[in-house]
């Protein structure tokens, strides 16, 4: 849990993101609950991923699936969200625009990621408190047994 809380840098600033515009070449939903969207634009070599933690998954999915839509996405070119057994790079997406209409803004995605980070901190605190309580109970049982 400590590694999760302190090892995660959060999302990059908007200044670091790059934008790409194009039409959808392919799209897939992956994950146990189909809560990760992977896709590629015809006009670019990079592949992209949108995670459910960004929120509004169904709205983003609908925007991606719209036939012939001109998509503009803001993504992190310095980050790859791929498993080590996959030999492809999928860059996280932090903003989606479809046919000039803002579907998912960087601000709203950043807010979702930050609230997720806040939850991790509270889970860490609860885990540490639980550990202290269990240690105290175990100490009393051990002391009373001797």
N, C-alpha and C positions, 0 to 999 in steps of 0.2 A: 504494500500500500504506500509506503514511503517513496518507493521508486516511482510509482504512478503519480503521486502528488508533486514531488519535487523534480521528477525527470521530464515532465511534459512542459514544453515551452509555450503552449497555447497556440493561437493562430498567428500567422505573420501579419505585419501591418499592411494596410492597403497599398502603400508605396512599393512594396516588394512584389506584389502580384502583377502578372502579365495578363493581357486580354487576347483572346482569339475569337474570331468570328467565322462562322461557316454553317453548313447544313449537316444534319446527322447522317453519319455513315452506318453506324450500328449502335445498339443499345442493349444492355442486359441488366437484369436484377439478380444480385447474388446475396448469399447469406442465408442462414437458417430461416429467417423471417422475411427474406427478400427486401431487406432494408438498406441495401447499398446499391447505388446506381452507377454502373460503369458505361462509358460511351466514348465514341470517337467521331470527330468531325471530318468530313470528306477532304477539306482543304488543308489539313494539318497532319503531321506524323504522330503527334503526342496523343496519348489516351488519358482519359480523365475519370475521376471518381467523385461522386457526391454521397456523403454519409448522412444517415438519418439524424445524427446529432445536430445537423444544421437546421432541422425542422422542415415542415411543409413538404414532406417527401412526395405526397400524391400530386401536389401542384407542380413540383419540379418534374416529376415523371410525365405528367400531362404535357408540359411545355416541350420536353424532349421528344415526345412521341407525335407532336403535331407535324403532319406532312409538309415538307418543304419550308419549315420555319427557319428563318435566319437567327441562329443562336449566337449570342456573345457571352462568353464565360470569362470570369477572372479566376485565375488559378495560380498556385505556387509552383514555379518552374524548378525550384531548388528542393522540393520534397517529392518523394515517391512513396506511395502507399501500396506496396506490393509485398506479398509473402516471399520468403527467400526461395521457395520452390517454383515460383513463377518467374519467368525470364522476361517480363514486360514491366514497364514503369507506368503507373497510373497516378497522375498528379491530382491532388485534392482541389476541388472547386469551391470557391467562397462567394461567388455571385453568378446569377443566371439572368440573362435578358433574352426574351424571345420576341422576334419581330418588333424590336424597339420598345417593348413593354417590360419593365422590371418585374421579374418573377420572384426572385429571392435576392435581397440586398446583402451586401457585405456586413452592414451594421446588424441586421437581424441574425445572420449566421454567427457573427462574433459574439453577440449576446447569448445565443444558445450554447456555444462552446464554453463561454465564461461561466454560465450557470452550471454546466456540467463539471467544470473544474471546482467550483464552490462546493458542489455536492461531494466531490472526492475528498475535500478537506474535512467536511463534517463526518464522512465515513471513517476517515483516519482518526479523528478525535474519538468517535464512538468506539472504534476498535481498540484504541489505546486504553480508554476507560474500562472497557470490558476485560481487557487483559489484566489491568491492575486489580479489578474486583475479583477475577478468578484466581489470581495469585494470592490475594488476601484470604480468600476462602480456603484455598489449598494450604496456605501457611497455618491457618487456625486448625484445620483438620489434622495436619501433621503434628502440630504442637500439642493438641489434645490427645493424640494417640500415643504420645511418648510419655 
